[in-house]
Amino acid sequence: MKWRAKTVIAACGLLLLGLASPVQAKPSGPIDLDIMFIGAHPDDEAGQLGMFGYWNETHDMKAGVITMTRGEGGGNAVGLEEGPALGILREAEERRAVGWAGVENVYNLDALDFYYTASAPLSEQIWGYQNSLSRIVRTIRTTRPEVIVTMNPSATQGNHGNHQEAAMLAVEAFYAAADPNAFPEQIRDEGLKPFRVARLFQAGGSASGASGQACETSFTPNTPTDVVFGTWQGYESARYDGTRWNQINVFARREYASQGWGNTGDATTNPASIGCNRITMIDSRTPYPNPTVGGTAALQGTSIRAQGGLPLGTELHVRPQNWEVLAGQPFEVKTNVRADNALPGAKVTLRAPAGWTVQGRGDIGTVTPNREKVATFTVTPPATLVAGERFRLDATMTTKKDGAGSNSALVQATAPVRGTLEPLPEVGDFREWTERNKVQSLDALINAMLSIPSGGTRPVRVDLDNHSDQVQSGTVALSVPAGFAVAEAEQSYSGLRPGTRGSVTFTVTNTDASLPTANRAPNDGAYPVRITTSYNGGSAVEPGILNLVPVTTVPKAAAAPVVDGTADAGEYTGEVIDISTRWEGTAAPAADISGTARLTYTDDAIYALFDVTDDVLGSVLPPEDCKRPRRNDNIEFGIDPRGGSPNTSTVFNVALFPTTKDPANGNPPCYARERDNHQGAGPETAPGMQVASVVSTSPYTGYRIEVKVPFSVLPDGIDAARMGLNILVNDSDTQDLAGQTRVGWSTWSGVRADPWRWGVARLAGFTTQPSAPKEPIIPDTAAMSVNSPQTILQSSRDKVAPGGWTALRDDTIRIRDVRTRHNAVQVELKAREKGVARLFVWDGTRILSSATVEFGRGGEKSASLPLTGALPAGTDLLVSYQAGDATTGIARKLR
């Protein structure tokens, strides 16, 4: 699929909102970090700041943050800025927020925040895979952190696709930064060296145990094979006069005001009620201590030496030959050992679960600096294993005089032939990625699920993987719950060669259309299925899930409805759809938020009438702020013309706001397309669309919206039997652009970005149109680092190129002379090569003046930056220079 982009140029003279934090970051030279957080947007690191701040204050651990985007595609609760202006504003918020934790270095990598999506593949396509990974690797090789903390890389239900993609890139960067064959130009041409990050974590982790400070030392991971660490958030900060870190985290969180967090409530002051910030280990090259030894356990073995542990710089990396292992079948496990200093008499032992056998000698002798030694073991599982169960292998290394340390790895039991429910396309992409990068443990939380229409039929494929060393034959049976039926009692397969994949397909029908749909069904809408696969000598069982989506039949109108916000007789004769099911947010009674919808169609359009019961009218937006619907009261109306889109780039989705703050024009409704095939203002992106509303008054009890959507604005021709459709209602009872409750029709967490789980609309009597897909138009509104004074200032101090791009030589651009007059700053520049210089007069909060100077070749040029008043104290002249994909930043103090 090709992508078109519409480009928006950032305006100069942008005003940045908000005051600097009292602990605003000011790096002062080339850096060597201990920790790097890698996320997608400003604010993704928010939950970790109490932990980072505690580590910084008590152990001088220096953290940095890599943020893929500046969040320019998000909402704005503090003003009308959007696109690049919003991105620069959010960068300022992020820098103030992380400053509370003593974080001085923030690296925004200029990827585009296009809109909310649940699709990592779409994020990868928009960001550019190699481009993004190279800049993360370059930043890591430059800043040299021992620890990376990132987000959830798994394709779990509701996971933001940008978050997932950022975390996947972080995982790859953990390995690539150490590999001299990865991005060799950084080593050959830029003078960087491969860097071996010691440990990689995912933020978050589930564990049960004591509360209060004991949460660090008395807990058990809910998943026994997980390695989870915790840092208590109740420690008092000397830097902040005894304030506890959970409250400092609140102060930091409030800095992200544009995201509606400015009014975040105070944290609890009861130490017994304060919990731990938890992180879960993805991989570690270095030995790690017992996770329950205290609040710095996650760092021990990286930047902090563990008590009785091996010297810092010692690696013990456990790498099983296979991820999936068979009962009774031996496999190889290698433990790779490195050290910065000589370690005499090193010996490695490997411990496996009870009933497993381990063979091999781990006496590897003296480990010499910068030379790798390998201890190899053969591990044999017992004769019986349960497919899907995970096991941990623990390696321990001792030396004659330098302590001991342990590391671990996971393996998963499998069957000779494993039959699994076909994955959703994006889950399948993710699983292939885990296999390529040998991180298959990251698919632990992914449920195999498919949707089926209420009362409908669909094919269900079962994938068959032969993990044995024999050609396999057998049968597959699919068991479904009451109210469903499978046409085939079983399917057979034969001739499945070792290491290959086959499949069989079943026909599944929902025979009881009265079963509850969406998350109205038990277990959050999960109807369980079971796959039984036989093979030579046995059989195995695998689970799966069916999501039952609602269905409605849309009648053709006798005459086109008049779009006036009312339902005249005979206009809407079809089903009254209940759109009152909560899917996110705070529980609320029907009087607070509930509604119904009615639909009809004509030859050229679909019409809908929405009635919403509401008790408080939330913030009313001015017409120019008609966008980003999660902030106030509105309806989202989504249409997937062909049904089954994997992400929203191929659907139509419009936000319908019942009223605006526009008294001169009668406070009319407004509408805008959101996170779809062509996001943007409704009149521009959906010509011919009509919207009318009626908002109740004295007392306010809700609103009604009527809409006409021409078929011509949809991104594809309609399939009359399986058109996807969803209706979601956002409710806010506040005046600060903060949403509370979300209800709708086809409802699951994250469903706004999951069109494969939208409901089905069948257009009675309509002739299916041929498919004619329109190319997605993705907003191109990234705020670039060369246009960010705060990034340029940091680059001038820590020498990391703006945006993570290739760094230009220090003398590529020079400020030859600066003269400040009463009405302008006169600047003389000298450049060594062709490029673009961007100049900013910056007072630490806002741009006072700016200019752009292009150099066709090296030489000298002058620029005049006009002023409207005297320069405040602390004003800098900042200059970025861009030559191709290389950048640099320099600064000169003006006052």
Secondary structure, 3 states (H helix, E strand, C coil): CCCEEEECCCCCCCCCCCCCCCCCCCCCCCCCCCEEEEECCCCCCHHHHHHHHHHHHHHCCCEEEEECCCCCCCCCCCCCCCCHHHHHHHHHHHHHHHHCCCCCEEEECCCCCCCCCCCHHHHHHHHCHHHHHHHHHHHHHHHCCCEEEECCCCCCCCCCHHHHHHHHHHHHHHHHCCCCCCCHHHHHCCCCCCCCCCEEEEECCCEEECCHHHHHCCEEECCCCCCEEEEECCCECCCCCCCEHHHHHHHHHHCCHHHCCCCCCCCCCCHHHCCEEEEEEEEECCCECCHHHCCCHHHECCCECCCCCCCCCCEEEEEECCCEECCCCCEEEEEEEECCCCEEEEEEEEECCCCCEEECCCEEEEECCCCCEEEEEEEECCCCCCCCCEEEEEEEEECCCCCEEEEEEEEEECCCEEEEECCCHHHHHHHHHHHHCCCHHHHCCCCCEEEEECCCEEEEEEEEEECCCCCEEEEEEEECCCCEEECCCCEEEEEECCCCEEEEEEEEEECCCCCCCHHHCHHHHEEEEEEEEEECCEEEEEEEEEEEECEEEECECCCCCCCCCCCCCCCCCCCCEECCEEEEECCCCCCCEEEEEEEEECCCEEEEEEEEEECCCCCCCCHHHCCCHHHCCEEEEEEECCCCCCCHHHCEEEEEECCCCCHHHCCCCEEEECCCCECEEHHHHCCCCEEEEEECCCCCCEEEEEEEEEHHHCCCCCCCCCEEEEEEEEECCCCCCCCCEEEECCCCCCHHHCHHHCEEEEECCCCCCCCCCCCCEEEECCCCHHHCHHHHHHHHHHCCCHHHCEECCCCCEEEEEEEECCCEEEEEEEECCCEEEEEEEECCCCEEEEEEEEECCCEEEEEEEECCCCCCCCCEEEEEEEECCEEEEEEEECC
